[in-house]
Amino acid sequence: MQFKIDDLTDSKVIKLVTEHFNSMAEQSPPESMHALNLEALRKPEITFWSAWKGEECIGCGAIKELDPQHGEIKSMRTSSAHLRKGVAKGLLQHIIQEAKRRGYLRISLETGPTDSFEPARRLYASFGFQYCQPFSDYTEDPNSVYMTKEL
């Protein structure tokens, strides 16, 4: 698996990000949907990576700098053809390493509370993420779960 900082112009990456965005829109009410579209993922405070196996885009993930000591994980997604093959684990390891390299003291995320998000929550917990209160611009929301990890 190879990771590369991505400019979100490759059609394979666009397809995966669009799939992720649409899936999140189907699972969350509009006021609780925090997935970023392609335009939002291109903002300067966000670094986006695509994961590749040969010529196939198998996953993606991003980190948003909230401040010089705190980052937020965004847009973690594994291609449906590569679920449960270690793609998300590899991406998460890569993003955490980058957060440490940047000198962040903490990395956080928002995800969903329903059963469909349980595999993601288990993955984050296995890496030491703990449930926390809303951070940054988030507010209490029954459709969101917040997790954080001290680095």
Secondary structure, DSSP 8 states (H G I E B T S, - for coil): -EEEE--S-SHHHHHHHHHHHHHHHHHS-GGG-----HHHHTSTTEEEEEEEETTEEEEEEEEEEEETTEEEEEEEEE-GGGTTTTHHHHHHHHHHHHHHHHT-SEEEEEE--SGGGHHHHHHHHHTT-EE----TT----TT-EEEEEE-
